[in-house]
Amino acid sequence: MAVEILIVDDEKDIADLIAYNLQREGFTTREAHDGEQALALLRSFRPALILLDLMLPGIQGIEVCRRIRQNPNTASIPTIILTAKGDESDRVLGLETGADDYITKPFSIKETLARIRAVLRRTAAAGEQTDREKICRHGCLSVDFSSYEVHIDGNKIDLSPMEFKLLAFLCRNPGRVYSRDQILDHVWGNDAFVELRTVDVNIRRLRFQIEKNPEKPRFIRTVRGVGYKFVEPE
């Protein structure tokens, strides 16, 4: 079965160009040209991946991404944001909202295809790995690798695919300190086109999901000058 990708971009020429090249590579595509249309489509089908432009009429791309992550039916769909803005704040905002990767316009089709394949590989690899394992419990935190669910004090927490993969990696290796480079290699993979800053953004986002006080984390601690480690609560 062909992998289906939802392209959300108000510039139809760009959306059509991306769709044409994806279809040449064996993907199937659907297009939405504003946020409302994208959210409506997601109520009727589940794509393997979403390419989401940030600059949309009506509901902005950031808000679309936020709603995708807040909806349990769409929260686990990997999302790559497209933006014409090149400054770091827009990329960070997109990642903090739940995007798995970003592409800055103008972009090459070759790079777009490479990033799509990399995100799909990471998502598939995370699913295959978690299916082989059971449940990891650390105090009030429970990570179920078979159902892809995380609970804090019995309450379910909805994570994006990358947030889950990051948490799964860290909680499997409690007490060990990992540098940002090591986390990128283990979680995003050697073929990922991401910056070291991406690790910090995703750690911060994950802390807001699982920590009672993100400023004083119980589970994911910063080791200054080195990186991060997962700590088992006493």
C-alpha positions as CSV (number, residue, x, y, z in Angstrom):
1,M,0.0,0.0,0.0
2,A,1.4,3.4,-1.0
3,V,2.3,5.8,1.8
4,E,0.0,8.8,1.9
5,I,1.1,12.3,2.7
6,L,-1.0,15.3,3.5
7,I,0.5,18.6,2.0
8,V,-0.9,21.8,3.7
9,D,0.2,24.9,1.9
10,D,-1.8,27.9,0.7
11,E,0.4,28.3,-2.3
12,K,-1.2,25.8,-4.7
13,D,1.7,25.9,-7.1
14,I,4.1,24.8,-4.4
15,A,1.7,22.2,-3.1
16,D,1.2,20.8,-6.6
17,L,5.0,20.7,-7.2
18,I,5.6,18.8,-4.0
19,A,2.7,16.4,-4.7
20,Y,4.0,15.8,-8.3
21,N,7.5,14.8,-7.0
22,L,6.2,12.7,-4.2
23,Q,4.0,10.8,-6.6
24,R,6.9,10.2,-8.8
25,E,8.6,8.5,-5.8
26,G,5.7,6.2,-5.2
27,F,3.8,8.2,-2.5
28,T,0.2,9.2,-2.7
29,T,-0.8,12.7,-1.7
30,R,-3.7,14.9,-0.6
31,E,-3.7,18.7,-0.5
32,A,-5.2,21.3,1.8
33,H,-4.8,25.0,1.2
34,D,-5.7,26.4,4.6
35,G,-5.8,25.2,8.2
36,E,-9.5,24.6,8.4
37,Q,-9.4,22.3,5.3
38,A,-6.5,20.4,6.8
39,L,-8.2,19.8,10.1
40,A,-11.4,18.7,8.3
41,L,-9.4,16.2,6.1
42,L,-7.7,14.8,9.2
43,R,-11.2,13.9,10.6
44,S,-11.8,11.5,7.7
45,F,-8.4,9.9,7.0
46,R,-5.0,9.3,8.6
47,P,-1.9,10.2,6.5
48,A,1.5,8.6,7.2
49,L,3.0,12.1,7.5
50,I,2.0,15.8,7.3
51,L,3.9,18.6,5.5
52,L,2.6,21.7,7.1
53,D,3.2,25.3,6.0
54,L,3.3,27.8,9.0
55,M,2.0,30.8,7.0
56,L,-1.6,29.8,6.3
57,P,-4.7,32.0,5.9
58,G,-7.2,31.7,8.7
59,I,-5.9,29.2,11.2
60,Q,-2.1,29.6,11.3
61,G,0.1,26.6,10.8
62,I,1.3,26.7,14.4
63,E,-2.2,26.4,15.7
64,V,-2.9,23.6,13.2
65,C,0.1,21.7,14.6
66,R,-1.0,22.3,18.2
67,R,-4.5,20.9,17.5
68,I,-3.0,17.9,15.7
69,R,-0.9,17.1,18.8
70,Q,-3.8,17.7,21.2
71,N,-6.1,15.3,19.4
72,P,-5.5,11.7,20.4
73,N,-6.5,10.5,17.0
74,T,-3.8,12.6,15.2
75,A,-1.2,13.2,18.0
76,S,1.1,10.4,16.7
77,I,1.2,11.5,13.0
78,P,4.7,12.8,12.2
79,T,4.7,16.4,11.0
80,I,7.3,18.4,9.1
81,I,6.7,22.2,9.1
82,L,7.4,24.3,6.0
83,T,8.2,28.0,6.5
84,A,9.4,30.9,4.5
85,K,10.8,32.5,7.6
86,G,14.5,31.7,8.2
87,D,15.1,32.9,11.7
88,E,15.6,30.5,14.6
89,S,12.5,31.6,16.6
90,D,10.1,30.2,14.0
91,R,11.8,26.9,13.8
92,V,12.0,26.6,17.6
93,L,8.3,27.6,17.9
94,G,7.3,24.9,15.4
95,L,9.4,22.2,17.2
96,E,8.0,23.3,20.6
97,T,4.5,23.0,19.2
98,G,5.1,19.4,18.3
99,A,6.7,19.3,14.8
100,D,9.2,16.4,14.2
101,D,11.3,18.4,11.7
102,Y,11.3,21.5,9.6
103,I,12.2,22.7,6.1
104,T,12.9,26.4,5.3
105,K,11.7,27.8,2.0
106,P,13.0,28.0,-0.6
107,F,13.8,24.3,-0.4
108,S,15.0,21.7,-2.8
109,I,12.8,18.8,-3.7
110,K,15.8,16.4,-3.1
111,E,16.1,17.7,0.5
112,T,12.3,17.5,1.0
113,L,12.3,13.9,-0.1
114,A,15.3,13.1,2.1
115,R,13.7,14.6,5.2
116,I,10.4,12.9,4.6
117,R,12.1,9.5,4.3
118,A,14.2,10.1,7.4
119,V,11.2,11.0,9.5
120,L,9.2,8.0,8.2
121,R,12.2,5.7,8.9
122,R,12.5,7.0,12.5
123,T,8.8,6.6,13.1
124,A,8.8,3.1,11.7
125,A,12.0,2.1,13.7
126,A,10.5,3.4,16.9
127,G,7.3,1.4,16.3
128,E,9.3,-1.8,15.6
129,Q,11.5,-1.4,18.6
130,T,8.7,-0.6,21.0
131,D,6.6,-3.6,19.8
132,R,9.4,-5.9,21.0
133,E,9.4,-4.6,24.5
134,K,7.0,-4.3,27.4
135,I,6.6,-1.7,30.1
136,C,9.2,0.6,31.7
137,R,8.2,1.9,35.1
138,H,10.0,4.6,37.1
139,G,8.1,5.8,40.1
140,C,4.8,7.4,38.9
141,L,6.0,7.3,35.3
142,S,5.0,4.3,33.1
143,V,6.1,3.9,29.5
144,D,4.2,1.1,27.6
145,F,6.2,0.1,24.5
146,S,3.6,-2.2,23.1
147,S,0.7,0.3,23.2
148,Y,2.9,3.4,22.7
149,E,1.3,5.0,25.8
150,V,2.8,7.0,28.6
151,H,1.1,7.5,32.0
152,I,1.9,9.8,34.9
153,D,0.2,8.9,38.2
154,G,-2.2,6.8,36.1
155,N,-3.1,9.7,33.7
156,K,-2.4,9.2,30.1
157,I,0.0,11.7,28.5
158,D,-0.2,12.2,24.7
159,L,3.3,12.5,23.1
160,S,4.4,13.1,19.6
161,P,6.3,10.2,17.9
162,M,9.6,12.0,18.5
163,E,8.8,12.8,22.1
164,F,8.0,9.2,22.8
165,K,11.1,7.9,21.1
166,L,13.2,10.4,23.1
167,L,11.6,9.4,26.4
168,A,11.9,5.7,25.5
169,F,15.6,6.1,24.8
170,L,16.4,8.0,28.0
171,C,14.3,5.8,30.3
172,R,15.9,2.6,29.0
173,N,19.2,4.0,30.1
174,P,18.7,5.5,33.5
175,G,21.7,7.2,35.2
176,R,23.7,7.4,32.0
177,V,24.7,10.9,30.7
178,Y,24.3,11.5,27.0
179,S,25.7,14.5,25.0
180,R,23.4,16.2,22.5
181,D,25.4,14.6,19.7
182,Q,24.8,11.2,21.2
183,I,21.1,11.8,21.6
184,L,20.8,13.0,18.0
185,D,22.5,9.9,16.8
186,H,20.4,7.5,18.9
187,V,17.0,9.2,18.6
188,W,17.1,11.1,15.3
189,G,19.6,8.9,13.5
190,N,22.8,9.7,11.6
191,D,20.8,10.7,8.5
192,A,18.8,13.3,10.2
193,F,19.1,17.0,9.1
194,V,18.7,18.5,12.5
195,E,20.6,21.0,14.7
196,L,21.9,20.4,18.3
197,R,19.3,23.0,19.3
198,T,16.6,20.5,18.4
199,V,17.6,18.3,21.3
200,D,17.1,21.1,23.8
201,V,13.7,22.1,22.3
202,N,12.4,18.5,22.5
203,I,13.8,18.0,26.0
204,R,12.0,21.1,27.2
205,R,8.8,20.1,25.5
206,L,9.0,16.6,27.0
207,R,9.6,18.0,30.5
208,F,6.4,20.1,30.2
209,Q,4.6,16.9,29.5
210,I,5.9,14.6,32.2
211,E,7.3,16.8,35.0
212,K,5.2,18.3,37.7
213,N,7.7,21.2,37.8
214,P,9.6,21.5,34.5
215,E,12.0,24.0,36.1
216,K,13.0,21.3,38.7
217,P,12.7,18.1,36.8
218,R,12.6,14.7,38.6
219,F,13.2,12.5,35.6
220,I,15.2,14.3,32.9
221,R,18.1,16.2,34.4
222,T,20.6,18.6,32.7
223,V,24.3,17.8,33.3
224,R,25.9,21.2,32.6
225,G,28.5,21.2,30.0
226,V,27.7,17.6,29.0
227,G,24.1,16.8,28.2
228,Y,21.2,15.1,29.8
229,K,20.4,12.0,31.9
230,F,17.3,10.1,33.1
231,V,17.1,9.8,36.8
232,E,15.1,7.2,38.6
233,P,13.0,8.9,41.4
234,E,13.8,7.8,44.9
